[in-house]
Amino acid sequence: MAKKQKMSAKQKQARVEAAAAREAAAQEAKQRQELLKRIGIAVVAVLLILGLMLPMTALSFCGSQQVQTASVESSAQAASSAVEQTASQASSDSSATSSAEDASSQSAAASASSSAASSASSSS
């Protein structure tokens, strides 16, 4: 068996300082790992949030575009039906006007023929 060598006070103090330095370095490394772990968790959380938010935003934007397109199409259909109704009313108004004109021309012709008939009967 080997004999234990006696250490001097300087050697003991050097060993204690070396152990304290190793312990401080280990503690610092542990704190740095914890800090990097927290930063990593924050980065992953932000990426997950963005990864979920961007597609949802895109879908809602596309959905709003479809809603706007649908509302434009429905307003266009409403406008075209309004134009058709106006056109049908105008045609019915013009046909009513033409029938009124026909009726007035017929009544004028009837009155003219009746006045001609009455003047012929009075001259005879």
One Martini backbone bead per residue (centre of mass of N, CA, C, O) as a GRO file, in nm:
protein
  124
    1MET     BB    1   0.099   0.036   0.017
    2ALA     BB    2   0.037   0.355   0.000
    3LYS     BB    3   0.139   0.639   0.107
    4LYS     BB    4   0.043   0.918   0.248
    5GLN     BB    5   0.070   1.228   0.168
    6LYS     BB    6   0.162   1.516   0.279
    7MET     BB    7   0.012   1.822   0.315
    8SER     BB    8   0.012   2.129   0.256
    9ALA     BB    9  -0.147   2.424   0.298
   10LYS     BB   10  -0.128   2.510   0.001
   11GLN     BB   11  -0.248   2.255  -0.126
   12LYS     BB   12  -0.518   2.262   0.017
   13GLN     BB   13  -0.602   2.541  -0.088
   14ALA     BB   14  -0.586   2.471  -0.389
   15ARG     BB   15  -0.801   2.250  -0.382
   16VAL     BB   16  -1.032   2.422  -0.274
   17GLU     BB   17  -1.026   2.630  -0.506
   18ALA     BB   18  -1.074   2.428  -0.733
   19ALA     BB   19  -1.346   2.324  -0.628
   20ALA     BB   20  -1.486   2.602  -0.630
   21ALA     BB   21  -1.446   2.653  -0.934
   22ARG     BB   22  -1.599   2.403  -1.032
   23GLU     BB   23  -1.865   2.474  -0.893
   24ALA     BB   24  -1.907   2.750  -1.033
   25ALA     BB   25  -1.901   2.639  -1.323
   26ALA     BB   26  -2.138   2.446  -1.287
   27GLN     BB   27  -2.346   2.659  -1.206
   28GLU     BB   28  -2.319   2.834  -1.461
   29ALA     BB   29  -2.395   2.610  -1.660
   30LYS     BB   30  -2.676   2.560  -1.542
   31GLN     BB   31  -2.789   2.846  -1.587
   32ARG     BB   32  -2.744   2.850  -1.891
   33GLN     BB   33  -2.928   2.609  -1.954
   34GLU     BB   34  -3.186   2.734  -1.839
   35LEU     BB   35  -3.189   2.980  -2.025
   36LEU     BB   36  -3.195   2.820  -2.295
   37LYS     BB   37  -3.454   2.669  -2.229
   38ARG     BB   38  -3.639   2.915  -2.206
   39ILE     BB   39  -3.584   3.025  -2.488
   40GLY     BB   40  -3.676   2.771  -2.640
   41ILE     BB   41  -3.968   2.773  -2.537
   42ALA     BB   42  -4.040   3.052  -2.649
   43VAL     BB   43  -3.985   2.989  -2.946
   44VAL     BB   44  -4.182   2.754  -2.975
   45ALA     BB   45  -4.434   2.911  -2.895
   46VAL     BB   46  -4.420   3.122  -3.121
   47LEU     BB   47  -4.425   2.919  -3.355
   48LEU     BB   48  -4.698   2.794  -3.285
   49ILE     BB   49  -4.865   3.045  -3.298
   50LEU     BB   50  -4.793   3.119  -3.590
   51GLY     BB   51  -4.867   2.841  -3.715
   52LEU     BB   52  -5.178   2.889  -3.633
   53MET     BB   53  -5.242   3.188  -3.720
   54LEU     BB   54  -5.184   3.209  -4.025
   55PRO     BB   55  -5.395   3.008  -4.137
   56MET     BB   56  -5.637   3.143  -4.002
   57THR     BB   57  -5.602   3.413  -4.142
   58ALA     BB   58  -5.618   3.308  -4.428
   59LEU     BB   59  -5.900   3.180  -4.402
   60SER     BB   60  -6.049   3.438  -4.319
   61PHE     BB   61  -5.975   3.596  -4.570
   62CYS     BB   62  -6.098   3.402  -4.775
   63GLY     BB   63  -6.378   3.405  -4.649
   64SER     BB   64  -6.423   3.712  -4.688
   65GLN     BB   65  -6.399   3.702  -4.992
   66GLN     BB   66  -6.642   3.516  -5.034
   67VAL     BB   67  -6.845   3.702  -4.900
   68GLN     BB   68  -6.798   3.941  -5.085
   69THR     BB   69  -6.865   3.793  -5.346
   70ALA     BB   70  -7.150   3.710  -5.262
   71SER     BB   71  -7.253   4.000  -5.214
   72VAL     BB   72  -7.200   4.100  -5.499
   73GLU     BB   73  -7.374   3.890  -5.641
   74SER     BB   74  -7.640   3.958  -5.494
   75SER     BB   75  -7.644   4.257  -5.578
   76ALA     BB   76  -7.645   4.197  -5.880
   77GLN     BB   77  -7.907   4.035  -5.879
   78ALA     BB   78  -8.081   4.259  -5.762
   79ALA     BB   79  -8.027   4.462  -5.986
   80SER     BB   80  -8.130   4.288  -6.222
   81SER     BB   81  -8.416   4.249  -6.106
   82ALA     BB   82  -8.480   4.550  -6.098
   83VAL     BB   83  -8.447   4.597  -6.399
   84GLU     BB   84  -8.661   4.392  -6.485
   85GLN     BB   85  -8.895   4.525  -6.336
   86THR     BB   86  -8.871   4.798  -6.475
   87ALA     BB   87  -8.907   4.688  -6.759
   88SER     BB   88  -9.185   4.557  -6.711
   89GLN     BB   89  -9.321   4.818  -6.621
   90ALA     BB   90  -9.264   4.976  -6.878
   91SER     BB   91  -9.409   4.781  -7.068
   92SER     BB   92  -9.680   4.797  -6.921
   93ASP     BB   93  -9.704   5.103  -6.946
   94SER     BB   94  -9.685   5.110  -7.257
   95SER     BB   95  -9.928   4.923  -7.300
   96ALA     BB   96 -10.123   5.100  -7.147
   97THR     BB   97 -10.078   5.349  -7.320
   98SER     BB   98 -10.152   5.217  -7.590
   99SER     BB   99 -10.437   5.130  -7.499
  100ALA     BB  100 -10.526   5.416  -7.437
  101GLU     BB  101 -10.480   5.525  -7.718
  102ASP     BB  102 -10.664   5.326  -7.857
  103ALA     BB  103 -10.914   5.410  -7.701
  104SER     BB  104 -10.907   5.711  -7.781
  105SER     BB  105 -10.912   5.660  -8.087
  106GLN     BB  106 -11.175   5.505  -8.084
  107SER     BB  107 -11.346   5.730  -7.954
  108ALA     BB  108 -11.284   5.937  -8.174
  109ALA     BB  109 -11.397   5.773  -8.405
  110ALA     BB  110 -11.679   5.741  -8.287
  111SER     BB  111 -11.740   6.045  -8.265
  112ALA     BB  112 -11.693   6.106  -8.559
  113SER     BB  113 -11.909   5.911  -8.668
  114SER     BB  114 -12.143   6.030  -8.504
  115SER     BB  115 -12.117   6.319  -8.615
  116ALA     BB  116 -12.153   6.236  -8.909
  117ALA     BB  117 -12.428   6.106  -8.868
  118SER     BB  118 -12.571   6.356  -8.751
  119SER     BB  119 -12.514   6.545  -8.995
  120ALA     BB  120 -12.655   6.366  -9.203
  121SER     BB  121 -12.938   6.364  -9.063
  122SER     BB  122 -12.971   6.682  -9.059
  123SER     BB  123 -12.941   6.723  -9.378
  124SER     BB  124 -13.201   6.533  -9.454
   0.00000   0.00000   0.00000
